[in-house]
Amino acid sequence: MNLDHIVHFVSESPKEVVEKTNYAGISSVLGGEHVQWGTANTLAFLASSYIEWLSLVNLSVAKDADHPLTKLLLFDLKNGPGFGTICLRPDSIERVYNRFQTQGIQTTEILDASRKTPNGDVLRWKMLFVKENPSEDLPLPFFIEWEQSQQEKYADLEQQKQLPPRVEELRVQELVIATKTPFQTAEKWANLLEVAQQGTQIILSNTRITFVESEQDLCRLQRVDIVGTGKENTVEIEGGIYTLLP
């Protein structure tokens, strides 16, 4: 099970987010618009995952969109911008869906999705969400399977000049997530995702997640540690903390 991307809900437009993140030392590019959801994104690609800053661009469309991520965005933005949730990339999203059904875990159907890139290409993928209403409690991760393989996707991104220099050195070393019950949450996620647990940590194929006790009512991702940046700095971007490490 891999981390695919981090979803960070922001209040500014994608162009403004590109300026802000590049100034902070995280190389980002315009992503594209999800016309059917009323959102658009800014992206920062790393070696095997990426960061998605998700902007609300059409409130009326977003309110009418029956989509779990859009519902979470609308709920969270009432409290201001900040980290929303994370997306994981299994070997087979269908296998995850079937396993959850067998275990009695209620999910959406496997959802088809797409967005148009700035150069007019259409990217397509499938998503799966565990059914839960947006709340202050920590949301479970959702799952994605891309139409392209990782190698094909990154080859296209390289041609489009969307990858930062030395992208192969950039990776998420650790995610720090706040919850009311760190050990119990680690145990729950480890069982759900079929990954190893070490105390209040779980180990994914390309990163680790550490759960800490939340000091606020809203339980969300708190910090993202990125290695391979060539610098050592901590920056805050739209309510989210990023630690940049050499």
C-alpha positions as CSV (number, residue, x, y, z in Angstrom):
1,M,0.0,0.0,0.0
2,N,1.5,3.3,-1.1
3,L,0.8,6.9,-0.3
4,D,-0.5,8.4,-3.6
5,H,-1.1,11.9,-2.5
6,I,-1.9,14.4,0.2
7,V,-5.1,16.5,-0.1
8,H,-4.7,20.1,1.3
9,F,-7.8,22.3,1.1
10,V,-6.9,25.9,0.3
11,S,-8.8,29.2,0.0
12,E,-6.7,30.7,-2.7
13,S,-6.8,30.1,-6.5
14,P,-4.4,27.6,-8.1
15,K,-2.3,30.4,-9.6
16,E,-1.9,32.0,-6.1
17,V,-1.1,28.7,-4.6
18,V,1.7,28.1,-7.2
19,E,3.3,31.4,-6.3
20,K,3.0,30.7,-2.5
21,T,4.3,27.2,-2.6
22,N,7.2,28.0,-4.9
23,Y,8.2,30.9,-2.7
24,A,8.1,28.5,0.3
25,G,10.5,26.1,-1.5
26,I,8.1,23.5,-2.8
27,S,8.1,23.3,-6.6
28,S,4.5,23.1,-7.8
29,V,2.6,23.4,-11.1
30,L,-1.0,24.1,-12.1
31,G,-3.0,20.9,-12.2
32,G,-6.4,21.3,-13.8
33,E,-10.1,21.7,-13.1
34,H,-12.6,19.2,-12.0
35,V,-15.5,20.7,-13.8
36,Q,-18.0,18.2,-12.3
37,W,-17.0,19.0,-8.7
38,G,-16.4,22.8,-8.9
39,T,-12.7,22.4,-7.9
40,A,-9.3,22.9,-9.3
41,N,-5.8,21.9,-8.1
42,T,-2.2,22.7,-7.8
43,L,0.3,19.9,-7.7
44,A,3.8,19.2,-6.3
45,F,5.2,15.9,-7.6
46,L,7.6,13.8,-5.5
47,A,9.3,10.5,-6.3
48,S,6.3,8.2,-5.7
49,S,3.6,10.5,-4.4
50,Y,2.5,14.1,-4.7
51,I,0.8,17.0,-2.9
52,E,-2.5,18.3,-4.1
53,W,-3.7,21.7,-3.0
54,L,-7.4,21.7,-3.8
55,S,-9.2,25.0,-4.5
56,L,-12.9,25.7,-4.6
57,V,-13.7,27.5,-7.9
58,N,-17.5,27.0,-8.2
59,L,-19.4,26.9,-5.0
60,S,-22.8,26.1,-6.5
61,V,-21.4,23.1,-8.5
62,A,-19.5,21.9,-5.4
63,K,-22.7,22.0,-3.3
64,D,-24.6,19.9,-5.9
65,A,-21.8,17.4,-6.4
66,D,-22.5,14.2,-4.6
67,H,-18.9,13.4,-4.0
68,P,-17.2,12.5,-0.7
69,L,-14.1,14.6,-1.2
70,T,-16.1,17.7,-2.2
71,K,-18.3,17.3,0.9
72,L,-15.2,17.1,3.1
73,L,-13.8,20.2,1.5
74,L,-16.9,22.2,2.1
75,F,-17.1,21.0,5.7
76,D,-13.4,21.8,6.4
77,L,-13.2,25.1,4.7
78,K,-15.8,26.5,7.2
79,N,-13.0,26.2,9.7
80,G,-10.4,27.7,7.3
81,P,-7.8,26.1,5.0
82,G,-5.7,23.2,6.0
83,F,-4.9,19.5,5.4
84,G,-8.0,17.5,4.5
85,T,-7.1,13.8,4.0
86,I,-4.8,11.4,2.3
87,C,-5.2,9.1,-0.7
88,L,-3.6,5.7,-0.9
89,R,-2.6,3.7,-4.0
90,P,-3.2,-0.1,-3.6
91,D,-2.0,-2.7,-6.2
92,S,-5.7,-3.3,-7.1
93,I,-8.6,-1.0,-6.1
94,E,-11.0,-3.8,-6.9
95,R,-9.3,-6.1,-4.5
96,V,-9.7,-3.5,-1.7
97,Y,-13.3,-3.0,-2.6
98,N,-14.0,-6.8,-2.5
99,R,-12.2,-7.2,0.8
100,F,-14.1,-4.3,2.4
101,Q,-17.4,-5.8,1.2
102,T,-16.5,-9.2,2.7
103,Q,-15.6,-7.5,6.0
104,G,-18.9,-5.5,6.1
105,I,-17.2,-2.1,5.6
106,Q,-19.6,0.2,3.8
107,T,-18.0,1.9,0.8
108,T,-19.0,3.8,-2.3
109,E,-18.9,1.9,-5.6
110,I,-15.6,2.2,-7.4
111,L,-16.0,5.7,-8.9
112,D,-14.7,6.8,-12.3
113,A,-13.1,10.3,-12.4
114,S,-11.2,12.5,-14.8
115,R,-9.8,16.0,-15.2
116,K,-8.5,18.1,-18.0
117,T,-4.9,19.3,-17.8
118,P,-3.8,22.8,-18.8
119,N,-2.5,21.4,-22.1
120,G,-5.9,19.8,-22.9
121,D,-5.1,16.2,-22.1
122,V,-7.6,14.2,-20.0
123,L,-6.4,12.1,-17.1
124,R,-8.6,9.3,-15.9
125,W,-8.6,7.3,-12.6
126,K,-10.8,5.3,-10.3
127,M,-11.5,6.1,-6.6
128,L,-13.0,4.3,-3.6
129,F,-14.2,5.9,-0.4
130,V,-15.3,4.4,2.9
131,K,-18.8,5.8,3.6
132,E,-18.6,8.3,6.5
133,N,-20.1,11.8,7.0
134,P,-17.7,14.7,7.2
135,S,-17.1,15.6,10.8
136,E,-14.3,16.7,13.2
137,D,-13.3,13.1,13.6
138,L,-10.3,11.9,11.5
139,P,-11.5,10.8,8.1
140,L,-10.3,7.5,6.8
141,P,-8.0,7.6,3.7
142,F,-9.5,7.0,0.3
143,F,-8.1,4.9,-2.5
144,I,-7.1,5.5,-6.1
145,E,-6.1,3.5,-9.2
146,W,-4.7,5.4,-12.2
147,E,-5.4,4.5,-15.8
148,Q,-1.7,4.9,-16.5
149,S,1.1,3.1,-14.6
150,Q,3.3,5.2,-12.4
151,Q,6.1,4.9,-15.0
152,E,3.8,6.0,-17.8
153,K,2.4,8.8,-15.8
154,Y,5.8,10.2,-14.8
155,A,7.1,9.9,-18.4
156,D,4.2,12.1,-19.6
157,L,4.8,14.6,-16.7
158,E,8.5,14.8,-17.7
159,Q,7.5,15.6,-21.3
160,Q,5.1,18.3,-20.0
161,K,7.9,19.7,-17.8
162,Q,5.8,19.3,-14.7
163,L,8.4,17.4,-12.6
164,P,10.8,19.3,-10.4
165,P,14.5,18.9,-10.6
166,R,15.8,15.7,-8.9
167,V,12.3,14.5,-8.4
168,E,13.6,11.0,-7.7
169,E,15.2,12.3,-4.5
170,L,12.0,13.9,-3.2
171,R,9.8,11.8,-0.9
172,V,7.4,12.1,2.0
173,Q,9.4,10.7,4.9
174,E,6.6,11.0,7.5
175,L,3.0,12.1,8.0
176,V,2.0,13.3,11.4
177,I,-1.8,12.9,12.0
178,A,-3.7,14.1,15.0
179,T,-6.4,11.9,16.6
180,K,-8.0,11.5,19.9
181,T,-6.7,7.9,20.3
182,P,-3.3,7.5,18.7
183,F,-2.6,3.8,19.4
184,Q,-6.2,2.6,18.7
185,T,-6.2,4.6,15.4
186,A,-2.9,3.1,14.4
187,E,-4.3,-0.4,15.1
188,K,-7.5,0.3,13.2
189,W,-5.6,1.7,10.1
190,A,-3.1,-1.1,10.2
191,N,-5.8,-3.7,10.1
192,L,-7.9,-1.8,7.5
193,L,-4.9,-1.3,5.2
194,E,-3.1,-4.6,6.0
195,V,0.2,-2.9,6.8
196,A,2.6,-3.2,9.7
197,Q,2.0,-1.3,13.0
198,Q,4.8,-0.1,15.3
199,G,3.2,1.4,18.4
200,T,1.5,4.6,17.2
201,Q,3.0,4.3,13.7
202,I,2.0,2.4,10.6
203,I,4.4,1.6,7.8
204,L,3.4,2.1,4.1
205,S,5.5,1.1,1.2
206,N,6.8,4.6,0.5
207,T,6.4,6.4,3.9
208,R,5.3,6.1,7.5
209,I,2.4,7.6,9.4
210,T,2.7,8.7,13.0
211,F,-0.5,9.3,15.0
212,V,-0.3,11.9,17.9
213,E,-2.9,13.0,20.3
214,S,-5.0,15.9,19.0
215,E,-5.0,19.1,21.0
216,Q,-8.0,20.4,19.0
217,D,-11.5,19.2,18.2
218,L,-10.6,18.9,14.5
219,C,-8.5,15.7,13.9
220,R,-6.6,15.9,10.7
221,L,-3.1,15.6,9.2
222,Q,-0.8,18.0,11.0
223,R,2.6,17.9,9.4
224,V,4.3,16.6,6.2
225,D,8.0,15.9,6.3
226,I,9.7,15.9,2.9
227,V,13.3,14.8,2.3
228,G,15.5,15.4,-0.6
229,T,14.8,19.2,-0.8
230,G,18.4,20.3,-0.3
231,K,17.4,22.6,2.6
232,E,16.2,22.4,6.2
233,N,13.2,24.6,6.9
234,T,9.7,24.5,8.3
235,V,7.0,26.4,6.4
236,E,3.3,27.0,6.9
237,I,1.1,27.1,3.7
238,E,-2.6,27.7,4.0
239,G,-2.9,26.2,7.5
240,G,-0.6,23.2,6.8
241,I,2.9,22.6,8.2
242,Y,5.6,21.3,5.9
243,T,9.1,20.3,7.1
244,L,11.7,20.4,4.3
245,L,14.7,18.3,4.9
246,P,18.0,17.7,3.0
